[in-house]
Every structure is written in structure tokens, then in C-alpha cells.
Amino acid sequence: MPHITFFKQPNSATQLLALVFFCGWLVPAASLAAAAEEAASGPDDAATVFWTTAERLMPAWRFYPNSSEYGGTKPLGKAAAWTPGGNEGLLTWIADFPRPAAWQVWVRRYGGYGQVVVEIDGQPVAGGRGRPGGGRYVWQHLGEIVVSPGAHHVDVRVTHCMLDAVLFASGPKWSPDSQPLPEPVAQPLLGAHRAYRDDSALQPLARQCGFVIGLPQPDEEILYDWLPTAEQITDRLGLWGSANQFVTGTLAVRALDAVDELRVSLSGLAGPAGVSVAAENIDLRVVHVRSRHTDLFARGAKRMVAELLLRDDRTELPPRGRQGGFGGACTAQIPAHQSRQFWLTAHFPPGSPAGTYRGQLRFEVPGSPERQASIAIEVELLPIDLRPAEGYHSIYYPSQPNAPGRANYVSPERYLAELQDQVRHGLNAVTLYGGFATLPLAQQAGMFQPPCLMHWPGGDAPQQIAEARRLGFPDLYYYGVDEPNTPEQIERCRKEAQRRSAAGLHMMTAINGRAAQQATKDWIDRPVYNIYVFGGPDNEAARSALEKGFRPISYWTTATTWPLWFRSLAGLYNRRCGYLGSAPWAYQDFPDQRLYDPDRGIHRVSYPDEFGQPIPTLCWEAHRAGIDDVRYLEALDRAIASGKERLGQPSVPAGLSPALEQAAAVRQRCFESISGRWFEYLCRLPAGQLDRTRRDLAEATLAVQSPVGRMP
């Protein structure tokens, strides 16, 4: 409940009636009269005021907490909500309005530039009195609006601005510039089902099925209240990719009538020359939404999150049944006037011929033949040489299968399944907390870059390295002093790095401070730098390591739930910073059911089902997408290199030279132009940008290949 304070100021029923007419709301006359009467009959000369700070409405995507002072004014909370780089962000507050009134809507914001718009249950607030300008925080009156008592969605759209507070006052003459503020709402609710959304206009499209199938906007977060437009309703899902790739796509179903059991299946994809993708190589899942704690930048809070990819969502968490692994159909239960998002992954192994692969995605309600639908699936497989990633893509994985009495124990079967899950999601290396004995499991899972043993090397290190090479690994790494920060830790880390360098051993260690980086930069040849500290294009730490022939990678954290965070920091932004891969913390903080606790900030990219099989998440899928973005960049670079080599040979194909020029321009626009600190890049990244970038890289690669044939 908000903190309610009464202030001296008259209320006007006449103003209330005029407001409703002005806003264009269609309110029944009886309801309007009752609202006007109650607003006018409140305590004489009283106004009701409640408010909260923007800092309490975070975390939210595209907002960074800014605590700076401007023009002698400071945020009323710990920080303002800032949208760096001119992008638009959305803050949501489920506010509890205590009584009917002509609510005056105020925001405290930076006055120098930008725009702030407020909507209540989708209705825009209008009729504001303007605001002062200048480079300082100011109160702006946005207008007034009538709502019924109770909880309502307050959406605040902030464009290229800093928002500090949102305030509602029932008195039309009450002003936060001249009146004292009550205590703010300390823990505003950040998410709830939007029951006000009306899907009746979709009834003609739903027909007997009682549901419609639609395509979400790129990078759109789909919660259970998603409402498609008529233009989003579809009978076709088009995807594209290359051989040696897990190709993914998504769609959503809005149920106008309840569906107790909706089975979604795809029997296969028929491709060129009689080649097909079998059902066991196609994974279908339903996206589970819940309220849980999530972190972003400097703050964490509970919000509605689209996260787990379940095989069957007719379960509570921890989920029952066989939910993990890869391959198979899925089942969902959808109450009336709710939605479910579905996630499709199809594996095209190396050597899959280019061309179009087609199938029918079926939606069936058992026992109700009239409630069935299907849409066409078409996957365009391009003739691109998409090789495994060239860099070092790992993750901190603290589980171990060796000692049941020690922390983070999992069975060998689960350990192998989770390593295989990591390989499916683009990883080629792993941190082995279980020690040397787990090396064969990493090889069996398909890892091919040097694993890192999470201990210091002993006298048997040469024999261990020889065995790693016998298993097919090019080398073996050993961990050092993790995140050294005190002078003693830094000195210990430096000396150990020198010792290993003299012994010809590689040292992998996380570094998160500049003092440690400066002291060890000449000795740690496999540094793992904190991208929050050592970020930005071609940053000095990564560049220095590369110049020495070292192989720097980055690390960051997985406690957030925004997929673009993972795709960027595992993908093109990470590479633009000069890193040859990443190893975020962590695959899971711990392997047990504490992972499902909604009130804790937990690092995880997958969850175990009751049989120990890994359940992926949207963020884990985005992590693979980031690595695939880098793979498409590497494919373009190989095509450019081969094309340039061909220019020096006789009989240069027509069109090759302009194709190379265009490819260089695409590379500059899509990759070299990446700029800004990590939070600036993330906050200003437009929706759908990385999808468009990948397609542009692919088209440029094909254009170079076309004059000379497929590159070797």
C-alpha cells in the first residue's frame, strides 16, 4: 500500500468531468457520476499524494542508475533512471490508487533534454502544464487522469532523459515544488498480469480454434498478457541460418478461450535433395513466466521474468517430469485471455546442403479436432562456411562429479549432460572444478579448446598435459589466484604467473582491478578480464595482452534475465573490446533446488529437471546467439581474406572487387563502429539490431563468395 498523506487543497467535481471528456475515455455515466461525487465529497481542503523514486522502479532494460548532481540538484533516491545514448526505456509501476479522483500526474526529471510520457492501463496522460528547462532536475506536470480505486499499471516511457520520480496528487493545485513530500512508496510492485488488455477484436481470427498464433516483435519480452495486433497474426514462420548451426525461432499463442492442453509438434523439416531434419533434432519448448529477483547494473528487485524453456508448463517450480535435454514436442496450458510463447530450435549439422527446408508446426487440443491449427515453417539454409568459433568460449562451472561428500556434487551422468548442454550452446572449453579426472567427460561432451583445471599445477603437470593432448585437446590450463585485490594477493599472483611462465605452463586467472592488471599483465598469458572494468572497444588491457601474443577473454555475471545482455557480452561487443571469447560467472551458483528460489539473486543459465537434465533459458539461448554472431563475423573475414588473395591471381572474376569494397563497408558499419562503455552500448542497443547485423554479415559474405565460388 502506498503511503497516503493529506494536504490542504480543494478538489473539483467539475474539473473531474471535464478531465474525462478531455482524455476521451468512454466511462459510463453512472460510474462517472459516482467518481465525481466521491472526489467532491472527500475531506474538505484535502489532497491525497503518493509517489516513488525511479531508482525503486529499476532494474529495467535500457536504464542505467545515474547518481550525479546537475545544476545543484540531486536525485531524490539513490540514483535517477538514465537512458544513455538517446534510446527509449520503459519503467512499470503497479500503483495502488486509494480512491477515485482527477489524479494529477507529475514526474521529476532532468530538464535539459528528452521526453517523459506516462500511460495508465494503456491510456496516455495528457493536458500537462509544461515544465521548467535547464540542466537540473525539475518537476513536470504531465496532466490528469481518472482511474478507479485499486491497482493499475503505470508505464513511464523515458526517451533520452533522466527520470527521478513519479508522483500522483488528487489536488489540482497541489504542487511538489511548493509542498513537502510524504515518504515515497518504498517497495513498489514492478510487475503483474495486465488484465485490462482486451482481445475481443481477435475473435474473427481465432474462429473455432479459440486461439491465434502471432509473431512477436524482435527482442520483445513476451509475458502471459501479450496481446498481438491483427498484423502479427501469421500462418508462416520464416527462419534462416547455415549448416553447423542451431537455428532458433519464436512465436506466441493468445488464447481467447481456455486451453487445458495444447500440444505443439513438428515432425521434421524436408530439405533439398531428399535431405531432412528429423524430429529428434528439433527442440520445441514453452516459455515459463514468473516473478523473481533479477539484477541489472547496480540494483536487483523482483519483476515478471520470461525465463525457463519447459517441455510442459503444467507444473509448479521446481518442475516435475522430464523437462531437460534436447529434442521433442512440448505442451502448454493457457487460461482464457492469456498467452504463451514457444521456442523452436533446429540443429543443422555440418554438411547440410543449402536450400529451403519446410515443415508444418502443429497445434492440437486432444479430443477437440475443431481446435487444431498449423503454420508453415520454412528455414532458408545459406551456403556459408560457418565454422566452429575460433575463440575461447567457456563458463565458470563449479559443479563436480567426483566426491559426493563435497559441495556442488552432481552425478557423473548429470555432469556429462550439462557439459553437452554447454557445447550445444556454443561453448568449446570449460572450467573443471572436479579436477583432472573429469577431463575425459569434457572430451566426450565435445569440448575442443584447452580445459582449465581449477587448481595449481603439481609435479605431474607434464603428464596431465600429455594426456590432455592424447584426448585431442591442444593444451591444458591451470587456474591462478582468483580476483587478486590486496597487495599480498597481487604479489602472490604475480610470482605464481612468473613461475608458470618459466615452466612453460599457461595460467588462467580472473582479474577485476587495475592494480592487479598492471602488476600481472606481462606474466598471465590467459587473462580473464572483468569487462565492467576493462571494457570499451580496443581497451588497453586486452590490446596489451594481444600484442604480447596472449589470449585475453572477458568475464561478466549471469544473475540478470535480459537476453540481450548475454548476446552482447558473449558476442560482437565482447569481440570489439578485443577479447577472444568469454567465461562468465556462472553456469549455476549451486546445483540444487535453491536455483529456483525467486527471492535470491542467483547466477545461472540453466536449471536441472528432476532427473538432472538441463533446462535451458532464454538467456542461455541468447548466449549461443552471441557466439553465432561472432561466427558470422569470422565467416565474413575468411571470405574477405580469400577474396583479396584471389585479386592477386590471373583472371579476376567480374564483380569481386566491388563486392570486397561493400563487404569492408558492412564490416565497418556492423562491427568496427561499435562504441561506448559496456552499459552505454547495452542501453542504446535498438531492438532487432543484432538480428539485422547478422543478416548483413551473411549477405556480405555471400556477395564475396558469389564471384569466386564458395570459399575453401
N, C-alpha and C positions, 0 to 999 in steps of 0.2 A: 504494500500500500504506500502511496506517496505521502510525504509529509505535507499536511494542509495547514495553511496559515491564513487568517482573515485580516484584510487591510481595509481602511476607510476609503470607499469609493462607490458611487451609485451604479446600479445595473439598469438597463433599459429594455423592456419588452419590445418596444417599437424598433429599437436597433436590432434586436434578435430577429424580428420578422423581416426587416429589410435585408439582413445578412443572408437569410436562407434564400430569398429571392435573388440576391446578387450572385450567390455562388451557383445558382442553377440547380440546386438539389430538388428532387421530387419527393417532398416529405408530405405524408397525409396530413390533412387539415387538423384532425383531432390530435395527432402527435405533436404537430407544430404548436397548437394552442396550449397543450399541456406543458410543453417545454418552455414556452413564453411565460406562462403563468408561474411555473416553478422558479424560473430565472428571476422574475419580478418580485416574487414573494419571499425571497431569501432574507437573511438578516439585514436590516436597514444599514446602508452605507458600508456594505461588506464586499470584499473581493476574495476569491479563492485563488491561490497561487501554488503551483508545484513545478519543479524543474529538475534537470540533471545536467551534469557536465558531459561534454563529448568524449572525454577520456574514459568515462564509465560506459560509453556505448561501443567502445572498442574491446577486442580486436575486430577489425573489418578490413576486407581486401581493399587495397589501394590507399589505405590511410596509414600514415606514419605519425607517431606521437612526437609533437614539437613543443618543447618546454621553454622556448626562447621568449624574451621580452621584446616588445615592439612599441616604440613611442611612449615609453614609461608605463605600459600596461602589460600585465602578465595573465596567463590562463587562470581561471578560477579553480580548475582542477590541477592535477599534476602536469598535464600537457594538453595542448589542443590537438584536434584531429586534422592532419595536414594531407592534402593530395598533391604530392610533388609532381612537377612536370606537366601541369595543366590537365590532368586526367579527371574523370568524374568518379566519385565513390558514393556508396550508399550506406548510411547508418540506419539501423532499425531499432525502435524502442516500442515495446508493448506497454503502452501507458494506460494507467487506470484513472479514468476521468470520474471524479466523485459525484458530479451532478450535472444536469443539463444547463447549458449556458452558451452565450455567444463568446466562445473562448478566443482570447487574443493570443496570437502566436508570435513569439519573439525568439530570435537567435542572437547569440553573441558570437561575433566573427571578426576576422581581420578585415579592416575597411579599405585596404588599398586596391584590391582587385578581386575578381572571382565572383561566383554566384552561389547562393544557397536557396534551395526550394524545399518546401515541406508538403507532404501529402499525408492525409489521414484516411486509412482504409481505401487508398487509391484515389481519393478526391483531393485535388490541389488546393492549397490555401492561397487566397487572393485578397486584394484590397489593401495591401500594406501601405504604410505612410513613408516609405523610403528610409534612408539611413545616412548618418554622417560618413564622410570618407576619411582618407588619410591612412598612414602606415601605423595603425594601432588597433587594438581590439575595441569594437563598438557594438552596442545593442541595435539590432534592426527589427522593426515591426513588419512582419510579413503579411498580416491580415487577420481575419477572424473566421471562425467556422463553428457550426453547431454539430455536436455529436451526442448520442445517447449516453447515459451513465454506464460505466464498465470499461473493459479492456478494449483498446483499439490500436491498430498498427500505425505508428508514426514513422514514416520514411523520410529521411533527410538526405537530399541529394546535394553533394558538395562538389563544385567544379572549380578547380584551380584556386583553392582558397584554404583557409584555416578556420575550422569551426570550434568554438569553445563551449557553448552551452545552448540548450533548448529549453524554453520556458512557456508555460501556459498560465494565463491570468483571466479570470472571469470578468474583471472590471475593465470597461473600455477605456478609462482614463488612467488606469494604473500603469506606471512605467518603472522598469528596473533601473532607469537612470536616476530616479529621484526617491525610490522607496527601498528600504532594506530587504534583502533576500532571506527567505527561510532556509533551513538546511536542505541541501539537494537530496533527491532520491538516491540512496546510497548504492543499492544493487538493482538497477533497472533490469527488467526481463528483456533479453535480446532476441528471442525467437519464439514463435508459436504458430500454429496452423492458421492460415488465412481463410477462415470460414466464410468471409464476406464475398469471396470470388464466385461469380455466377456463371455456370457452364450451360445454361439452358439454350443459348444460341447454337450450341454444337449438336443439339438433338437431331436435326435433319441429317447430319453427317454420321451420327452414331448408328442410326437405323435399328435393326433388330439386335445387333451385337451389344448395344448398351455401352460401348466404349469407342474411343477414337485413338488413332495412332499418329503421333506427331514427331517432328524433328526439332530438337532444342536448338537454340542459337549457339554459335561457337563459344565454348568455355562457360556456358550458362550453368549455374548451380541449380539442380532440379531437386526441389523438396516435394513433399507429398501434396502440396497445394498448387503445384504447377498447372497453369491454365494456358493451353495453346491457342493461338489465333487460328482462324479458318485457313490462312495461308500456310500454316505449319503442318496441317494435316496432310498425310502422304500415303502413297501406296508403293513407294520405292525408297530404298536406302542405297546410295551410291558411295563406294569406298575406293581407295586406290593404295598401291604400295608396290613392293618389289619382292622378288624371290629372296629367301633368307630373312624373312621379317614376320613378326606377329602383327597383323593388320587389325586395327580396332575401329569400332564404330558404336554409336549410341542412338537410342530413340526412347520415347516415353509414351505411356498409355494413360489417358484420362478416362476414368470410369464414371459414366453418368448414372449407371445402375451398379449395385454392389456385385462384385465378382469374388466368390469364395475361393475359387481355384482356377487360376489362369496358367495354362501350360504353354510355354514358348519353346519352339524347337526348330532346328534347321538340319535336315537330313544329309546335307552335303552341298558342295559347290562344284558344278560341272564346268571344266575349262577347255582350252583348245587341245586339239589332237587327242581327244579321249582322256586327257588327264583330269583328275578330280581331287578335291579336298574332302576327305572323309569326315563323318560326324565326330569321330574321336579327336580330330584336330581342330574342332570348333568348340569354343567355350562360351556358354550363354549364362548370364548372371543378372540378378535383380539387385538394384542399389538400395541398401538399407539406410534409413534416416533416423537419427536420434539426437537428443540434447546431450552434449558432452563438453567437457573442458577442452579448450584448444588455445594454443599460444600463437602469437604473431608479434614480431618485433619485441616491444618491452612489456607486453601485458598479456595475461591469459584470462579467459572467462568462459562460462558455459553459453553455448549457442546451438542452434539447429545445424546439424552436420550431415551431409551425404557422404558416406564413407565406405562401409563394408560392401563387398560384392558377394552376395549369398547365392547358393544354389536353390534355396527355398526359404522365403521370408516369413513363413507361417510358424514363427518361433520367437521366443524371447532370447535375450543375450545373457550368458553365452549361448550360442545357437546349438540346437540339437541336430543330430543326423550328420550325414556325410555332406559337408559343405565345401571342403577344400579340393585341392588337386586341380587338374585341367581336363577339359573335355566333357561335353554333355549339355542337356537341356536344363531349363530352370522353371520354377513355379512361383507364382505370386498370389497374394490375396489383396484385393483392392476394395476398400469400402466405397460406397457411393460418394461421388463428388471429391474423390481423391485421385492421385496419380502415382505411377511407379515408373522409374527409369530402368531401362535394360541396357546391358553392356555386352557387346559381341566381340570376340577375339578369334581370328582365324590364322592358323600357322601355315605359311607357305615356305616349305623347306628349300634349301639351296637346290638350284637346278630346275625349279618350277618354271615352265615355259611362260613367256609373256603373253598377254591376251586378256580377254574378259572371262571371268568366272561368274556363273549365275546359279541362283538357288531361290527357294521360297521359304521365307520365315513365317512360321505358322503360329497363330494364337488361338487356343482352343479351350473352351469351358467344358469339361467332361459331362456327358449326359445332356448337353444342350447344343444340338447341331446348328441351331439358328444363331448361336452366339460364337461363331467362328470367323476368323479373318486371316488374311495372309498378305504379305507385301513382298515385292521382288527385291532380292539382294543382288547387286552387281559390283564386282570387285575388278577394277582395272589394274592389272599387273604390268608394270613398266619394265622395259628391257634395260635396267640399270644394274651395274655391277656393285651391289650393296654387300660389302664385305663385313666381317666382324669388326667391331670398334678397335681402332689402333691403340687407344689409350689404356689406362689402368682404372677400371671401374669396379669398385669394391663397396663394402659397407661394414661398419663395426657390428659384429655378430657374437654377443657374449655367451651364447649357449654352448654347452659342451656335452658329448655323449659318453664320456669315459668313466666318470665317478658319480654314482647315484647319490652318494652322501654329500657331495659338494653343491654349491649354489649353481643355479641355472642349468641343472641337468635336464636333458631330454633323451629319449631313446635313440639308438642309432638309426632306426627307421625314420623317425621324425626328423632327425638331423639331416639325413640324406634328402628327404622330401623338401626340406626348407632350402638346402643348397641348390637343388634342382629348380625350385621356385625362383631363386636369385638368378640363376642362369637364364630362365625364361624371361626375366625382366631386365636383361641386358648386361648383367654383371659377368666379369671374366676373372675376378680374383676375390679372395675372401680373407678375413682375419680369423685365424684358427686359435680360439681360446682353449680348445681341447688339446693343443699341442701337436707334436709330430705324428702321433698315432692316427690323427684324423686326416692326414694328407691323402690317403687313398680314396676317402669319401669325396674330397674336393675334386679329385681326378675323375671319379665315377660320375659326379654330377655334371661334368663338362667344363669346369674351370680350366683356363689355359694360360693365364698370367701367373707370375710367382705368388703363391700364397704368403701370408705373413704370420709367422709364429709369434704369439703374444707373450714372449719371454725373451730373456737374453740368451745369446748363443753360448753353448758349453764347448767342451773339448771335442765333442762328437759332431760339431757343426759341419766339417768337411764331408763326413759320411752322410749326414742328413741331406746336404745339398746334392750329393751324388745320387742319392735315392730319389730326390725330387726330380732330377733330370731324367732318371730312368723311367719315371712315371710320365714323362712328357712335358714337365714344366721347365721353362728356360732357366729358372733360378729359384732361390728361396730367400725371403726376407725375415729379419728378426726385429722385434719392436724395441724401442728405447725408453727413455724417461718421458712419460706422458704429460703433456702440457706443463713443462717446467716454468715456474714463475719466480720462485725465491732465488736469491743469488746462489745458494747452495745447490738447488736443483739444476739451475742453469749450468753451473760449473760441472756438476756430475754428468749431465747430458753431453756437454762438450767433450769431456775427457773420454767418455764411452764411444762417442762418434769418431774421435781420433783413433782410438784403439781399433775399432772395427775397420776403419779405412785402411789402416796399416796392415790388417789381416785379410783384406780383400773381401770383407763382408758388407752387405748392404744393411743400412739402418733406416727403418721407417718409424717416424715419430710425429705426433700431433704437436704443433706449435701455435700458441694463441696470444703471444705477446711480442712486442717489437724488440725488447731487450734480449729475449731468448733467440729470436730470429737472427739478430745481428751477431750474437755470440757463436751460433752454430751454423751459420749459412755456408761456411767453407767446408763443413765436415758431414752434415747429414745429407746423404745423396738421394734419399727417398722421403723428402719432407711432406708432411700433410699440414697445409697452412689453413688456418681459420679464415674463411672467405669474408666474414664480417669485419675482420681486422685487416686482412691483406686482400682487398677486393679492388675492383676497377680495372678497366682494360689495360693490359700490359703492365700490371703493377710491378713495382720494383723487386719485391720478394720473389715472385715467380720468374721474372726476367733474369734475375741474378742466378737462380738455380739452373735455368735452361742454358745460360751462357757457359756454365761450368760442366755441362753435359749431364746434370742431374735430371731427375724426373719428378717435378713437383705435382702434387694433386691437392685438392681442397677438401675441407670438411665443413659441415654445417649440421643443423639439427632437424629431426623429423617429428617434433611434437606438434607441428601445425597441421591443418587439414585443408589447405588450399592447394589444389593440384598444380597450378602454375608456378608455385614456389619450387616444387620438385622438378618440374620440367625445365625451368630456367637454370637452377643451380646444379643440375646434373647435365645440362645441355649447352646451348650456344653461349649463354652468358658466361658460364664457367670456362669454356674454351677461350672466349675472348679475353678473359682475365689472364690467360697464359697457362692455365692448368691443363694437364694431360689426362684428367679424369677426376674422380672424387671418391671419398669414402665417408659418407655422413654417419653421424651417430643418431639412431641405431636401427638395426632390423627389428629388434624388440629389446626393451629395457630388461625384461624378465620373461620367462616362457610360460607363465601360468595364467590363471583366470583374472589376476589383477589387471591384466591388459584391458579388460572390459569395463573397468571402473570409470564411470562417466565424470567423476569429480576430481580426477587427478590429471595433471599434465604429463602424459606418458609418450615416450618416443617409441614409435612402431610404424611399420609399413605393411605388415600383415598380421593376421590373427590365427590361432590354431582352432580347428574344429575339435569335436570330442574324440576324434581318432588321431589327432596330431597332424592332420593335413593342413597346409597353409591356405587361408582365405585371403585373397588379395583385397586391396583397397583402391579407390580412385587415385589416391596419391601415388601408390606404387605403380599403377598403370602410367601415370604421368612421368614418373621417374624413367621408365623404359622409353617413353616418347622423347624425353630429353636426350637420351643416349642415341636414339634413332635420328634425331635432328643432326647430331654430330656426325653420324654415319653418312647421312646425305651430303653434308659439307665435305667429308673426306672423299666421297664418290666424285663430287664436282672437282675437287683438287686433283684427283687422279686423272680425270678426263682432260682437265686443262693441261696438266703436265704431258700427257700423251699427245694432245693436240699440238702443243708447242714443239715437241720432238718431231712430229710429222711435218711441221712447217719447214724444217731444215732438210727434208728429203725431196727427191725429184717428184714431179707431177703432183703438186699440192692440190687436193680436192677443192673444187669451187665452193665457196661459202665457208670454208674453215676459218679463215682469218676474221671475218666479221662475227662469226659465232664465238670465237675466243674473246673478242672485244666485249661482246654482250655478256659472256659468262663472267668476265672480270668485273663488269659493272654490276651484275647481280650479286656477286660475292661481296663487293664493297657495300652495296645497299643493305643486304641481308645480314651481313656478319661484321665487316670491318667498321660499320657505322655504329655498332653497339657501344653505348657510352654510359657514364654515370656510376655512382656507387651502387652497391647491390640493392639497397632499399629504394633508391631512385628508379633504377631500372624496373624493379618489380611493381612499384606503384604506378608507373606510367605505361606499362605494357598493355596495349589495346587487346580486347577480346578477339580471338581468332588470328592474331598476328603470327604466332608460331606455326599454325597450320598453313597460312599463306606463304610464310618464309620457306617451309619445307617444299611446298609445291614449286615455288620459284627456283629453288636449288635443283630440283628434279628436272624441270623444264630446261634449265640452262645446261645441265648435264646431257640431256637427250639432244639438244641442239648442237653440241660439240661432237657427240658421237655420230650424228647423222651423216656428216660429210665423209667420215673415215671408217664407218662401221663401228661395231661395238668394241670398246677399249679392252685391251688384254688385261 
